[in-house]
Each structure stands twice: as structure tokens, then as C-alpha cells.
Amino acid sequence: MAVADWYRWEDGDLILRIRVQPRASQDAFAGVHGDRLKLRITAPPVDGAANEHLVRFLADAFAVARRDVALIQGLRGKSKTIRIRHPRQIPPESGIPGAGNGATPLR
């Protein structure tokens, strides 16, 4: 089975390659598009609002504190790389293997 190139595990941390669609009608995972996971967020791409909103959305989705979600690449663009330190759950709508019905706890 081939490993997806839009996510990887690194010492218990989840590294996600994402494509963000700002100013969406709702926050949501929108599936894999090419080599990235597409995320829709309601925040506009103004003065860091979209990045801040994205961090909150991912922290809630993966059941971690905001400080455990780090933007490691793509501060100003729509394509970003995110590190989630030791996620406690994997939301099934993320498309990451191992997610079942409801959020899958990891601990």
C-alpha cells in the first residue's frame, strides 16, 4: 500500500501538507487534492487571521492545545506545512488512515 505524500508521522508528530481555502462558508476538511489535504476555513486571509483560525481549527480537530499546532512552512501562501505535536485523536473527515466513526482517540 502506497503512503500518501500529504501527511507523514515523525516521532509521534503528524506533519500535514495542506492547501487552505479562506473565506469559505464553513470550516471543513475538503479531501485530498493532488499532493495536499484541502481545508476550508471561514477566516479571510488578512493580517494573519486565516493562519490563526487555521491553528484553532486544527487544534480542536486533533484534540491538542493551540501551542501544539505549528505552521512550519507557508506563512503567506495557501499551501502550508503544519506540525501537530502528538495528536490525541484523528478526525475521520481528515482522510488519514486509522480514523473510524467519530474522532479516533490515539491515547
N, C-alpha and C positions, 0 to 999 in steps of 0.2 A: 504494500500500500504506500503510495507516494505521500510525502509530508507536504502540507500546504506551505507556501512561501510567505503568507501574510501573517503568520504567527509562529512563535517558537518558545520553548521553555529554556530558561537559563538560570541554573541554581535555584529553582523554585519560583523565580520571577517569570511573568508572562510578558513577552515582547510582542506588541501588535503593530503591524504596518496598516495604517488606516487612511481613508480618504474621507474628508469631512464635507458635508453639505450644510452650510449655515443657512439661517433664516427659513428653516423647514417649518411645517405646520405642527410637528410634534417631534420629540426626541425618540429616536429608534435606531436599532441595528437594521441595515438595509441589504444585508447579504454581501457576498464576495463579488467584487467587480475587478477582473484582471488579477493583479497580484496584491490587492489591498481589500480590507474589510471596510465597507462603506457605512458611515454613521451619519444620521440626520440629526441636527440639533437646531433648536429654535433661536438661539442667540445670533445676533448679527456679528460679522467679522470687523468689529470696530474697537479700537483701544484694548485689545486683549480679551474682550468679553466672550468671544467664541471659545478661546482656549480655556478660560476659567470655567465656563459652562461645561465644556467637554470633560475636564478633570472631575467636576462634580458628578456628571452623568456616569462616567466610568467607575468612580469610587462607589457610588450607590449600586451599580450593576454587579460589581465584583466583590461587594461587601468588605471594602477596605477603607481606611481613612484617606482623606484627600492627599495627605503628605506621602502616601504610598503609591500615588499615580504621578509619574514623571514624564514630561514631554522631553524626549531626548533628541528629536530631530523634527524640523518643520515648523518652527515658531510662527512664521508669517504665511506659510502656504497652506493649501488644502490637503496636501499629502504630508502625513506625520508618522513618526515612530514613537510609540508610547511604551513605557515600562510600568507594569503593575506588580508591585512587590508582594509576593506570596498571597495571591488572591484566595479568598476564603470560599468563593462559590464561582461557578461558571454558568452564566445565564444561557439557556438553551437557544435563545434567539441570536446569540453571537455566532453560532455555527461552529464553535470549537468542539471537536470530538470529545465525548465523555459527558457532555451536558445532556441531561434527561428531561423529564417533565418537571417543570418548576426549576428553580435555581439549584444546581448541583453543589452540595457542600464539599469542600476539599479537606476539611479538618475534622 
